[in-house]
Amino acid sequence: MPPVLELRSVSKHFPTHVAVRDVSLTIDRGKLFALLGPSGCGKTTTLRMVAGFEIPTSGQVLLNGSDIAPLPPYERNVTTVFQNYALFPHLTAKQNIEFGLRRKGAPDLDQKVAQVLDLVQMKGKEERKPARLSGGEKQRIALARALVLEPDVLLLDEPLSALDPKLRKQVRSELKALQRRVGITFIIVTHDQEEAMMLADEVALMHKGVIAQLGTPEDIYLRPANRFVANFLGAVNWLGEFGVRPEAIRITRDLLPTGDRCRPASVETVMFLGNSFHVQAKLSDGRSVVTEVSRLEKPFAPAERVRVWWNQEDEIHLPPESA
């Protein structure tokens, strides 16, 4: 059986720039896949080519082994949940969900809508119009409208960006659980590395129109291919030829341990982050490192003499040409 979606050397040229350059991807059925990267990296353009809103300049977009690049959006078994949800304000939640089914002339509308309302935990609110729904509820209705069409692939364009931080964390968990229940392939576009790491089975990190690295969240975080990848996914202390992430650097007031990976230092600043402190310390060679310390530990103070150390396996080593 072919993968549910495959991109083969896909490029998209605009008059002023090249948005996507020779991107190849294979996405297996039932996966939650993230296209991650900063603004302007090509991730949304890639999603729009899968959806049919943009036509590739070159390359193939294959759905279940068939090239869909020439097909208009309505002839692809792919649905999209947009960043602003794009609900019809004059229709109720139920009518919004039914809209695509009615255009297709699908039977058993009431049964299908009831099933998907139950799936997104919105039973009892089906007669409300979007103005009477919260941000999280609007998102659930947008998801229900997409899922009721039983697509091969569900595309989500920055689906959580309109939510406040607290609700965003809650909806992340709900979104992942929903994907596991329905078993449909989800492709999510996001600039939020934490979101991608938490949600995705596999991540493609894009940069300047190309894939900088493809892998599991653990792979790309612990074994980045280059400095862009390492820095985009979180803070790194660069110490000459290698880097160490703040959570992997230990700090102590004791004289021990000693060794190649233990350095005397002086505390410069301490920042309280709620569940932890970030302690910045200056090494004897003048470089500064940041270490993450649990808030349950005795706090450090500026100018305090300390030692910092790390384990060899926590070092990030990059090929010279990738550094």
C-alpha positions in Angstrom: 0.0 0.0 0.0 1.4 3.4 -0.9 1.9 6.2 1.7 -1.2 8.3 2.1 0.7 11.4 0.9 4.0 11.9 -1.0 5.7 15.0 -2.3 8.3 14.4 -5.0 10.7 17.3 -5.7 8.0 19.9 -5.3 8.9 23.5 -5.9 6.9 26.7 -6.0 8.2 29.9 -7.7 6.5 33.3 -7.4 7.5 36.3 -9.5 9.5 37.8 -6.6 10.9 34.7 -4.9 11.1 30.9 -4.6 8.9 29.9 -1.7 9.5 26.1 -1.8 12.5 24.4 -3.4 12.7 20.7 -4.3 10.8 19.4 -1.3 10.3 15.6 -1.0 8.3 14.0 1.8 6.6 10.7 2.5 3.8 10.7 5.1 2.4 7.4 6.3 -1.3 6.8 6.9 -2.6 7.6 10.4 0.3 9.8 11.4 0.3 13.3 12.9 2.9 15.2 10.9 4.1 18.7 11.5 5.5 21.3 9.1 7.5 23.5 11.4 9.5 26.7 10.8 9.7 30.5 11.0 7.5 32.9 9.0 8.4 32.8 5.3 10.1 29.4 5.4 7.6 27.8 2.9 5.6 25.6 5.2 2.2 27.3 4.5 2.9 27.3 0.7 3.7 23.5 1.0 0.4 23.0 2.8 -1.5 25.0 0.2 0.0 22.9 -2.6 -1.4 19.8 -0.9 -4.8 21.4 -0.5 -4.9 22.6 -4.1 -4.9 26.3 -3.4 -1.5 26.6 -5.1 -0.2 24.7 -8.1 3.4 23.4 -7.9 5.8 25.0 -10.4 7.4 21.5 -10.6 7.2 18.2 -8.9 4.4 15.8 -7.9 1.9 15.7 -5.1 0.6 12.1 -4.7 -2.4 11.1 -2.6 -2.7 7.3 -2.2 -0.2 6.9 -5.1 -2.0 9.2 -7.6 -0.8 12.6 -8.7 -3.3 15.2 -7.5 -1.3 18.3 -8.4 -3.5 19.1 -11.5 -6.7 18.7 -9.5 -8.8 21.5 -8.0 -9.3 21.5 -4.2 -12.9 20.1 -4.4 -11.7 17.0 -6.3 -9.1 16.0 -3.6 -10.1 13.9 -0.6 -8.3 16.4 1.5 -9.8 19.0 3.9 -8.4 22.1 5.5 -9.0 23.7 8.9 -7.9 27.3 8.5 -6.2 29.6 11.0 -9.4 31.7 11.5 -11.6 28.6 11.3 -13.7 30.2 8.4 -17.1 29.3 9.9 -20.1 30.8 8.2 -21.4 33.4 10.8 -25.1 33.1 9.7 -25.2 29.3 10.1 -25.5 27.3 13.3 -22.7 24.9 14.3 -24.8 22.0 12.9 -25.4 23.8 9.6 -21.7 24.6 9.3 -20.8 20.9 9.8 -23.4 19.8 7.3 -22.4 22.3 4.6 -19.8 20.1 2.8 -22.0 17.0 3.1 -25.0 18.8 1.5 -22.9 20.0 -1.4 -21.9 16.3 -2.0 -25.5 15.1 -1.6 -24.4 12.7 1.2 -27.1 10.6 2.9 -27.7 10.2 6.7 -26.8 13.8 7.5 -28.2 13.8 11.0 -26.5 10.6 12.0 -23.1 11.7 10.6 -23.3 15.2 12.3 -24.4 13.6 15.6 -21.4 11.2 15.5 -18.9 14.0 14.8 -20.4 16.3 17.4 -19.9 13.6 19.9 -16.3 13.1 18.7 -15.4 16.7 19.3 -17.4 16.9 22.5 -19.8 19.6 21.3 -23.2 17.9 21.8 -25.8 20.3 23.0 -24.3 23.3 21.2 -25.2 22.4 17.7 -27.8 25.2 17.4 -25.4 27.9 18.4 -24.0 30.3 15.8 -20.3 31.1 15.8 -20.8 34.4 17.7 -22.0 32.4 20.7 -19.1 30.0 20.7 -15.7 30.4 22.4 -12.5 30.2 20.5 -12.0 26.6 21.5 -15.5 25.7 20.6 -15.2 27.3 17.2 -12.1 25.3 16.6 -13.9 22.1 17.5 -16.7 22.9 15.1 -14.2 23.6 12.3 -12.6 20.2 13.0 -16.0 18.5 13.0 -16.8 20.1 9.6 -13.6 18.8 8.2 -13.7 15.3 9.8 -17.3 14.6 8.8 -16.1 14.5 5.2 -13.9 11.5 6.0 -10.8 12.9 4.3 -7.6 10.9 3.6 -5.6 13.8 5.0 -6.7 16.7 7.3 -4.6 19.9 6.9 -4.4 22.3 9.8 -2.9 25.8 9.2 -1.7 27.2 12.6 -4.9 25.8 14.2 -4.0 27.0 17.8 -2.6 30.4 17.1 -5.9 32.3 17.8 -6.3 30.7 21.3 -5.0 32.2 24.5 -1.9 30.3 26.0 -3.9 28.4 28.7 -6.5 27.2 26.2 -3.9 26.4 23.6 -2.2 23.8 25.9 -5.6 22.2 26.7 -6.6 22.0 23.0 -3.2 20.5 22.1 -3.9 17.5 24.2 -7.5 17.2 22.8 -6.2 17.5 19.3 -3.7 14.7 19.7 -6.3 12.5 21.4 -8.8 13.2 18.6 -6.3 12.3 15.9 -5.6 9.0 17.7 -9.3 8.2 17.9 -10.2 8.9 14.3 -7.0 7.5 12.8 -6.9 10.1 9.9 -3.6 11.6 8.9 -3.2 15.1 10.2 -0.7 17.6 8.8 -0.3 20.6 11.0 1.6 23.8 10.1 3.0 25.7 13.0 5.8 28.1 13.9 5.6 26.9 17.5 8.3 24.4 18.3 6.8 23.3 21.5 3.5 22.6 19.7 5.2 20.5 17.1 7.2 18.6 19.6 4.2 17.8 21.7 1.8 16.9 18.9 3.7 15.3 16.0 4.9 11.8 15.3 7.3 13.3 12.8 8.4 16.8 12.1 9.8 18.5 8.9 11.6 21.7 10.0 11.7 24.1 7.0 14.1 26.9 6.4 14.3 29.2 3.3 12.1 26.9 1.3 13.8 23.6 2.0 13.6 20.9 4.6 16.4 21.6 7.1 15.8 18.3 9.0 13.2 15.6 9.0 12.7 13.2 11.9 10.9 12.5 15.2 10.7 15.3 17.7 13.4 13.5 19.8 15.7 13.1 16.8 15.7 16.7 15.7 16.0 18.0 19.3 18.8 15.8 20.5 20.6 15.3 17.2 20.1 18.5 15.1 21.6 18.6 11.7 22.9 22.2 11.9 22.9 25.3 14.1 19.7 26.6 12.6 17.8 23.4 13.7 19.5 23.4 17.1 18.7 27.0 17.9 15.2 27.0 16.5 14.2 24.1 18.7 15.4 25.7 21.9 18.3 27.4 23.7 21.8 26.0 23.3 25.0 26.9 25.1 27.7 26.9 22.4 31.1 26.0 23.8 33.6 26.0 21.0 33.0 22.9 18.8 29.9 21.7 20.5 26.7 22.8 22.2 24.8 21.8 25.4 21.2 22.6 26.1 20.5 24.4 29.4 18.6 21.5 31.0 21.6 19.3 30.5 24.0 21.6 32.3 24.2 21.1 36.1 25.2 23.7 38.6 26.5 23.3 42.1 28.1 25.2 45.0 30.4 22.2 45.8 34.0 21.9 44.7 33.3 18.5 43.2 32.9 17.1 40.6 36.0 17.9 38.6 37.1 16.9 35.1 37.1 18.0 31.5 33.4 18.8 31.6 33.4 20.7 34.8 34.2 24.4 34.9 34.4 27.0 37.7 32.0 29.9 37.1 30.4 32.9 38.7 26.6 33.5 38.7 25.6 36.6 36.6 21.8 36.6 36.6 18.9 34.5 37.9 15.5 34.5 36.1 12.4 32.9 37.7 10.3 31.1 35.1 7.6 29.6 37.4 8.6 25.9 37.4 12.3 26.6 37.1 15.1 29.2 37.3 17.4 30.0 34.5 20.8 30.8 36.0 23.4 32.5 33.8 26.9 31.9 34.9 30.3 33.2 33.5 33.0 30.7 32.9 36.7 31.5 33.6 37.3 31.9 29.9 34.7 34.7 29.7 31.9 32.8 28.0 28.5 32.6 29.6 26.3 29.5 30.0 22.6 29.2 31.0 21.5 26.3 33.1 18.0 25.3 34.1 17.4 24.7 37.8 14.3 23.4 39.5 12.5 26.0 41.6 12.6 23.5 44.4 16.3 23.9 44.8 17.9 26.6 47.0 18.1 29.6 44.7 21.5 30.9 43.5 22.5 34.6 43.9 24.5 36.9 41.5 28.3 36.8 42.1 28.1 33.4 43.8 31.0 31.1 43.0 29.8 27.8 41.5 30.8 24.9 39.3 28.9 23.8 36.1 29.2 20.5 34.4 27.6 18.2 31.9 27.8 14.7 30.5 29.5 13.8 27.2 26.3 12.2 25.8 24.5 15.6 26.2 26.9 17.4 23.9 25.6 18.5 20.4 28.3 17.9 17.8 27.7 19.2 14.3 29.6 18.3 11.1 32.0 21.2 10.2 30.0 22.1 7.1 26.8 22.3 9.1 28.0 24.3 12.1 
